[in-house]
């Protein structure tokens, strides 16, 4: 059905394009009237076919992949929002109990690097894989704000990991702090998101 929708869209685009190229005689509103009286019906049918094709393709995508639409699925929009909460909790665990000092980073570098690596390699991709579902459910504006904060968090977390592996201990605490602040802002957006 997806390919049929695409085919109808292309056929409608072709027909609408052919008739849109028609140049009627006259000037101003007379010219517009001449266009619609001569080829308006054909152009309208082509344009309508384009809309039907798009609708068919979108509908078939939802039917072919129901797992991504279920609210319990990790790759659903709701699952992605829960993933933001999970990442916030895991980043908070990095500094839990005591301040993240340069000495602590140096002494626990292997453990910190392993925890950060799990966030970057396992948790971040789960959220990113659900981008289409987030956009569809919450709208592009909410997604843009959310992904902006999320990207800052990801870069800061990656910088912390890189600093640990390079033994640049003094870079780690401010990077983790920046990541925590960014994911907190992302979490505010996620918790306040309303379906569009």
N, C-alpha and C positions, 0 to 999 in steps of 0.2 A: 504494500500500500504506500510505503514511503517513496518508492521509485515511481509509482503511478502518479503520486502527488507532484513529484519533481517533473515528470513528463508533462503533466497538465500545466504546471507553472511555465515551463519553457515554451510550450505551444501557445499559451496565452500571451506570453511576452513577445513572441514572434509576431503573432497576429496584431497585437496592440502597437508594436513598433512599425509594422508595415503601414497601418492606417494613420498612425500619428505623423508619419512623414508626408502625408497628403497636404498640399498647399492650396487652399481654396482661393477663389477670386474675391475681390472686394476689399474693403478697408473697415477697421474697427469692429463694431458689433455685427455688422453685415458679414464680415469674414468669418467670425465665430459661428454665426448662424448657418452660413454655407457649409462650414466644416461638419457641424453636427447633422445637418440635413443630408449631406452626401455620404459621410463615413462614420457618423456618430455611433450608430448601432453596432457596426463591426468593431470599432475601437472599444466600445463599452463591453462587448462580449469577450474580447481578448483580455481586458483588464479584469473582468469578473473571473475568468478562467485562472488568471494569476493568483487571485485571492483564494479561490477554491483549492488550487494546488498547494499553496502554503498551508492552509488549514488541514488538508489531508496529511501532509508530511509531518506536521506537528502532532496531530492526533495519533498517527501510527507510531511515532517515537515514544509517546507515553505508553501505548499498548505493548510495544515490543520490550520495554524495559521497566516492568512494574516494580522491581525490587528497589530501584532508585526513588520511586515515588512513595513507598511506604514510610510512615513516620518513624518506625523503629529501625530503619536501615541507617547505617553509619553514613552512607553517601546521600541520604536525604537532606533537605534543608535543615530540618530540626536536628538531625544527627550531627550536621556540621556545626551548628550553634553549640551543641553539647561538647563538641571537640574543642572549641575555643575555651570553654570552662576547664576541660581536662588539661589543656596546655598551660593555662594560668595556674592551676594547682601544681603541676609538675615544676614550673619555674619557681613557684613559691617554696617548694621543697628544697630547692638548691641553697636557699639561705635560711632554712628553718633552724630554729634553736639558737643560733648565734650569728653575729655579724660576719659577712663574707670578707675577711681580711686577706691581704696578700699572703700572709703566712699560712692561713687556712687553705687558700687556693694551692699553694706550693705543696702542702702536706697531703691534700686530697685530690691532686690533679687527675689521677687515673679515674677515680670514681666520678668526679665532676664531668670529665670528658665523656665517659660512658653514658651518663644520664643525659647530657646535652645531645650527644649523638643519637640517642633513641628519640628524643623530641624532634630533631631535624629529619631523621630518616623514616620514622614511623608515624608520628602524630601530625606533623605539618602536611604531608601528602594526603592524608585522609580528608583534611579540610579542603585542600586545593582541588581534590577530585570532585567535590560537591559543588563547585562554582556554578555550573548551569542550573542546578536545582535551587541554589540560593537566589540567583538572579530571577528565576521564574516565580519563586514564592514571595520574595521580599522586595523585588524591584532593583533596578540598576543603581539608583541613588544610594540605597542602603548598602548594597554590595560594594560600591566604590568607597564609601566611608570605612566599611569594615575591612576591606582588603588593604587600604592604605595603612591602617594601624597594624594589621597582621603582617604586612611586608616589613615594617619597621622592626617588629618583634623578631621576625625571621632573620633579618640582616644582623641585628644586635646579638642574637643567640649564636649565629654562625661566627660572628667576630669573637665572641667569648670562647667558642670551641677552638678557633684558630689560634687565639692568644695562648690558650693552655698548651696546645701542641707545639707552639713556638717558645714556650717558657717565658712569655711576656706576662707574668703574673699580675702586674699592676693594671693591665688592660681589662682583666676579667671582671672585677667587681662593677666598674661603671657600665660595662656592656650588659651584664646580667640585670643591673638596675634599669637600664634603658629598655631592655626586653620586657621586664615586668611591668613597667609603666605603659608600654605600648599594648601589651596584651590586656591590661586592665581597661584601657580605652576601647579596645576591640570588644571586650566582654560587655561593656556598657552599651555599645551599639547593638550587639547580639541580643542582649536581654530586653532592649527597648524596641527591637524590630517588630513591625506589624506587617502581616501579609498584605501585598499590594493588590 
